[in-house]
Amino acid sequence: MTKTYIAVDIGASSGRLMKSEFLADGRITLEEIHRFKNGFRMKDGHDRWGINRLINEILIGLEKLKKSGITDCYVGIDTWAVDYCLIDKAGELLEEPISYRDARTETAVSQFSAEYSLEKLYEKTGIQIQPFNTIFQLFIEKQEKLNAADQLLLIPDYLGYVFTGRAVTEKTNASTMQLLNPESQDWDEELLELAGIKKEQLPPLSDSGAVLGELMKEKFPAYDLPDAMFITVATHDTASAVIGTPGAGEEWAYISSGTWSLLGIETTLFNVSREAFFENYTNEWGAHNTIRFLKNIMGMWLIQEVARMQEYQYSYAELADLAAETPAFQQFIDVNDPTFLNPDNMIEAIQTYCRKTEQKVPKTAGELARCIYDNLALCYAVELEKMEQLTGTGRKIDRLHIVGGGSNNRFLNQLTANAAGIAVEAGPGEATAIGNILIQMITTGIFSDLAEARKVIRRSFDISVHEPEAFDQTIIVNYKKFLKGANS
């Protein structure tokens, strides 16, 4: 009997339940069962995630699956990283979790650095310094709230706990907390103390691919649900996206392109050099003993917010078309500037940035989109060059895989290929859900390992190739000069 696999894939702006089966011809299917919006909202003075609404949406999706005739399935959950839920001894949520974009961490890094060296923190964990990392969120969290918590669970682990009653901390997501020590492969006691959390409050660490438990259907009597076995996949969505990338060999890099653009390589070696620290590269744990050496780039968030500020007058495809009709490289912006993390109005933030740097101010939808796409492509090109230098092993990247929702943007894909001078393979768009499912299939014996599982991606999904075209390299030179001046 054909096994059915469900990927619950939730990002910062939307979530979906994707159904998959392994076919006799060696391909896998992918079908959307349920899609819903996600986002944080201001409540009790903080930007918070509506976690109970997410639970309800997952139940709605599983009920739709049952109504379609599927009575049993496997389920894996992945979401964004770093954010957490605090629960009491009765297993009840103390409060809705606060978003990593909340302003509460604006000064957390400076406060923390007054007590502990950031460079030492990087050497210990290999994780980039970002104000939203869990360690900094906990550092400024009220201690009485932490003391009231029996357990701390990251978002996907909390969702798994709600459905199965079993609490774990999956490693790919746990590494982003900046509390794990790669040498010991365990929590770092010194950092836990600084963060104000006890090891006993953290559920046991779990590898990707471990069986979590059965869905407690009796807990949700209002829903007609299938029998479901939950598997702890690579719960960090970037980890799942990289698993769902059709890379082969070692000479490739990836961009998981969504709200964030995560640009990196898959490796087995931690790089905690001073150079990697100063360039703010991170070493996140991946599935099957891999490491994601990558750079966080403020990705499609910029265009998402511009579209929202324009009340979605234009679709993303229309914005790309408008950008293509607009003169190129009229201004440089540092897409990773903190100004763009969570402004009240992204359009005004970009325009103010350009005024302050004495550049042409983008005004129309096409000019704003062109500004964003030009500078994302330039950023990708520069970071690819840096990454080759940081690896220090003579590793030459000859192919860039762009996966996730942003891989559908053919204009940006070609712009990136041109600026970086590298062939770009775009797709699959649902790489995160695919990676989620591939781990489930490995666990249930469909594939023996990750390399075998990845081969099925090319057989199953369309991949578009964008070869580099002629590009004026003085633009890259001038962009680097601008960044040096802007960040000095």
C-alpha positions, 0 to 999 in steps of 0.5 A: 500500500502506498504511504502518504507523507505530509509536510507541515511547512510554516514560514513567517508569512504563510504555511502549507500542508503538502502531500507526497507519495513515492511512485513506482517510476521513482518519482515523488509527487507533491500536492498542496492540501491546505495553505494559510497566512501567517504573521505576527501581531502586536499584543501586550506590547510585543509582536507575537505569533498566533500559535493557537491559530497555527495549530488550528490550521494544521488540524484543518489541513489534516481533516481535509486530508481525511476527507480526501480518503487518506486514513493514515499518514506520516507528518513532519513539521518545519518552521522558522528558527530561534523563537520559542514557547514557554510552558508550565508544569501542566503543559500549558502555554504561558503566553503567545511566543514573541517574534524575533522581529520584535523590538525588544532585542534592539539593544540585547547584543550590546547588553550581552557583550558588556558581560561576555565576549561576542567573539568568544561566543562565536568560537564556542557556538559557530553561530552568527551574531544576530540580535534575534538569536534565542540566546539574546532573546532569553538574555533580555527576557524577564527572569521571573517568566523563565523561572515560571516555565517548566519547559522551553520549546522551539516553535516546531517542537512545541507544535509536535508536542501539542499533537503527540504529547512528546517534547524534544529539541531537534538539533538543526533548529536548536543550533540556531539558539546559540546555546549548543557547543559543537565540540561537546554536541550538547548544551553549553552550561556557561551560556545557559547560565548567561541566558537565564535558562536551566538545562532541565528546562530544555527537552532532550536533543533529537536528531532529524529523522527520529520518530516522535509519536502518534497523533493524539486524536482524542485530544481534538474531538472536534476534528475528523483526523487521520491516523498520523505518525509524526516524525521529527524532520529537520525542523528548521525550515532552512535545514529542510530547504537545503535537504530539498536542494538537488545539489551533487558533489561539492562544488555547489552553493545554495540560496534558500530564497524566501523571507530571508535569503540564506546563502551557503554551502553544505559541509562537514567542517565548522569554520569559527575563524576570526574572518568568519566571525567578522563577516558574520557567517554562521555554522548551523547544524544540518541533517545527517551530520552536515553543517550549513555554513551560510550568510543570512541576507535580508531576502524577499522580506523587502519586496514583500513589505513593499507589496504590502505597503502598496496594498498588493496593487501589484503581484510579485510577478508584476513587480518583477516585470516592472523592475525589468522595464526600469533602468538598472543600478540607480542606487546601492543599498545595504540590504542587511542594514538594521533599518530594514529588519522591521520598519513601520513602512519599508518604502519610506525606509528605503527612500530615507536610506537613499536620501541619507546616502545622497542617491536617487530616491526610488519612487515608483513601484518599478523603481523600488522593485528594481532597487531591491532586486539589483542590490540582492543580486549584488549582495549574492555575488559579493557573498559568494566571493567571500564564502569561497575565500572563507572556506580557504580550501580552494573550493571553487563554486561553479553552480548556485542552486536557488530554491524556495519561493524566490526561485520563481523570480526569473528576473532576479535569477538571471540578474544573480547569474550575471552579477555572480558570473555563475550558472544558476539552477532555480527550483524547486520552489517547494524545496522546504516541503520536499526536504521535510518529506525526504527525511520522512522517506529516509526514516521509513525506508524509501531511501537509504541516505540523503544522496540517494534521496536528492537524486529523486528531486531532479526526476520529480520537479522542473529545474530552470537553468540561467547561464551568466550573461555579460556584466559590467564588473565595475558595478561590483567594484563600486558596490563594494566601495559603497558598502565599505563606506556605509558600514565604516 
